């Protein structure tokens, strides 16, 4: 699973934003297991580069933990967004955008179930 975080509140290279991203990464690693960072992508309309978090989710517990982290992190600031991407067993790529403005348990449950199904086929 690959997660890219963004915000409308801070520039990508803001020390405060970097601190908030660091908190997300530490929480994900603590709850869901090892994470890896991929950086250096420049996005149009952004002042810095974005970082993507790569999480290898091997169990339903790790999926639930990651989704819980996403929900809690987005709930702290309504300007935050997480783009979540994953590939299922038939190599279909999926994308879901989660925002702090539109947090609902149903969306997070759907995400957990979809990723769980993808893992089952591997």
VODREN-89467 format. One line per field, with one value per residue (C-alpha): chain; y, x, z; residue in one letter; residue number from 1. Coordinates in steps of 0.5 Angstrom, whole numbers, padded with zeros to 4 digits, always signed. Example, Ala and Ser with C-alpha at 12.3 -4.5 7.8 and 13.67 -1.06 7.14 Angstrom:
BEGIN
chain c(A | A)
c2 c(-0009 | -0002)
c1 c(+0025 | +0027)
c3 c(+0016 | +0014)
res c(a | s)
n c(1 | 2)
//
This chain:
BEGIN
chain c(A | A | A | A | A | A | A | A | A | A | A | A | A | A | A | A | A | A | A | A | A | A | A | A | A | A | A | A | A | A | A | A | A | A | A | A | A | A | A | A | A | A | A | A | A | A | A | A | A | A | A | A | A | A | A | A | A | A | A | A | A | A | A | A | A | A | A | A | A | A | A | A | A | A | A | A | A | A | A | A | A | A | A | A | A | A | A | A | A | A | A | A | A | A | A | A | A | A | A | A | A | A | A | A | A | A | A | A | A | A | A | A | A | A | A | A | A | A | A | A | A | A)
c2 c(+0000 | +0007 | +0013 | +0020 | +0026 | +0033 | +0039 | +0046 | +0049 | +0049 | +0049 | +0042 | +0044 | +0047 | +0045 | +0044 | +0040 | +0036 | +0035 | +0033 | +0028 | +0025 | +0024 | +0020 | +0016 | +0014 | +0012 | +0008 | +0004 | +0003 | +0000 | -0003 | -0005 | -0003 | +0003 | +0006 | +0013 | +0015 | +0022 | +0027 | +0027 | +0034 | +0036 | +0042 | +0047 | +0045 | +0049 | +0042 | +0035 | +0030 | +0024 | +0017 | +0012 | +0005 | +0000 | -0008 | -0010 | -0018 | -0019 | -0016 | -0013 | -0009 | -0007 | -0005 | -0001 | +0003 | +0005 | +0007 | +0011 | +0014 | +0016 | +0019 | +0023 | +0026 | +0028 | +0032 | +0037 | +0038 | +0041 | +0034 | +0029 | +0022 | +0019 | +0011 | +0007 | -0001 | -0007 | -0013 | -0020 | -0019 | -0013 | -0008 | -0001 | +0002 | +0009 | +0012 | +0020 | +0021 | +0028 | +0031 | +0035 | +0028 | +0023 | +0017 | +0010 | +0007 | +0010 | +0007 | +0001 | +0000 | +0001 | -0004 | -0009 | -0008 | -0008 | -0014 | -0018 | -0016 | -0019 | -0025 | -0027 | -0026)
c1 c(+0000 | +0003 | +0000 | +0001 | -0001 | -0002 | -0005 | -0008 | -0005 | +0002 | +0008 | +0011 | +0017 | +0014 | +0018 | +0011 | +0008 | +0015 | +0013 | +0006 | +0008 | +0014 | +0008 | +0004 | +0010 | +0012 | +0005 | +0004 | +0010 | +0008 | +0002 | +0002 | +0010 | +0015 | +0014 | +0019 | +0019 | +0020 | +0021 | +0022 | +0016 | +0014 | +0007 | +0004 | +0002 | +0006 | +0012 | +0016 | +0017 | +0012 | +0014 | +0010 | +0010 | +0010 | +0007 | +0007 | +0001 | +0001 | -0005 | -0012 | -0009 | -0004 | -0009 | -0014 | -0008 | -0006 | -0014 | -0014 | -0008 | -0011 | -0017 | -0014 | -0009 | -0014 | -0019 | -0014 | -0014 | -0019 | -0014 | -0011 | -0011 | -0009 | -0008 | -0008 | -0006 | -0006 | -0005 | -0010 | -0008 | -0010 | -0005 | -0011 | -0009 | -0014 | -0014 | -0018 | -0017 | -0019 | -0020 | -0020 | -0027 | -0030 | -0029 | -0034 | -0033 | -0036 | -0031 | -0025 | -0029 | -0029 | -0022 | -0020 | -0024 | -0022 | -0015 | -0016 | -0019 | -0013 | -0009 | -0013 | -0011 | -0004)
c3 c(+0000 | -0002 | +0002 | +0000 | +0005 | +0003 | +0006 | +0004 | +0011 | +0010 | +0004 | +0003 | +0006 | +0012 | +0019 | +0022 | +0016 | +0016 | +0024 | +0023 | +0017 | +0022 | +0027 | +0022 | +0020 | +0027 | +0029 | +0023 | +0024 | +0031 | +0030 | +0023 | +0022 | +0018 | +0013 | +0008 | +0005 | -0002 | -0004 | -0009 | -0013 | -0015 | -0016 | -0020 | -0015 | -0009 | -0007 | -0005 | -0006 | -0004 | +0000 | +0000 | +0005 | +0003 | +0008 | +0007 | +0010 | +0011 | +0016 | +0017 | +0024 | +0020 | +0016 | +0021 | +0025 | +0019 | +0017 | +0025 | +0024 | +0018 | +0021 | +0027 | +0023 | +0019 | +0024 | +0028 | +0022 | +0017 | +0011 | +0011 | +0005 | +0004 | -0002 | -0001 | -0007 | -0007 | -0013 | -0012 | -0014 | -0021 | -0022 | -0022 | -0019 | -0014 | -0011 | -0006 | -0003 | +0004 | +0007 | +0014 | +0011 | +0010 | +0015 | +0016 | +0019 | +0012 | +0008 | +0012 | +0013 | +0006 | +0005 | +0010 | +0007 | +0000 | +0002 | +0006 | +0000 | -0004 | +0001 | +0001 | -0006 | -0005)
res c(x | x | x | x | x | x | x | x | x | x | x | x | x | x | x | x | x | x | x | x | x | x | x | x | x | x | x | x | x | x | x | x | x | x | x | x | x | x | x | x | x | x | x | x | x | x | x | x | x | x | x | x | x | x | x | x | x | x | x | x | x | x | x | x | x | x | x | x | x | x | x | x | x | x | x | x | x | x | x | x | x | x | x | x | x | x | x | x | x | x | x | x | x | x | x | x | x | x | x | x | x | x | x | x | x | x | x | x | x | x | x | x | x | x | x | x | x | x | x | x | x | x)
n c(1 | 2 | 3 | 4 | 5 | 6 | 7 | 8 | 9 | 10 | 11 | 12 | 13 | 14 | 15 | 16 | 17 | 18 | 19 | 20 | 21 | 22 | 23 | 24 | 25 | 26 | 27 | 28 | 29 | 30 | 31 | 32 | 33 | 34 | 35 | 36 | 37 | 38 | 39 | 40 | 41 | 42 | 43 | 44 | 45 | 46 | 47 | 48 | 49 | 50 | 51 | 52 | 53 | 54 | 55 | 56 | 57 | 58 | 59 | 60 | 61 | 62 | 63 | 64 | 65 | 66 | 67 | 68 | 69 | 70 | 71 | 72 | 73 | 74 | 75 | 76 | 77 | 78 | 79 | 80 | 81 | 82 | 83 | 84 | 85 | 86 | 87 | 88 | 89 | 90 | 91 | 92 | 93 | 94 | 95 | 96 | 97 | 98 | 99 | 100 | 101 | 102 | 103 | 104 | 105 | 106 | 107 | 108 | 109 | 110 | 111 | 112 | 113 | 114 | 115 | 116 | 117 | 118 | 119 | 120 | 121 | 122)
//
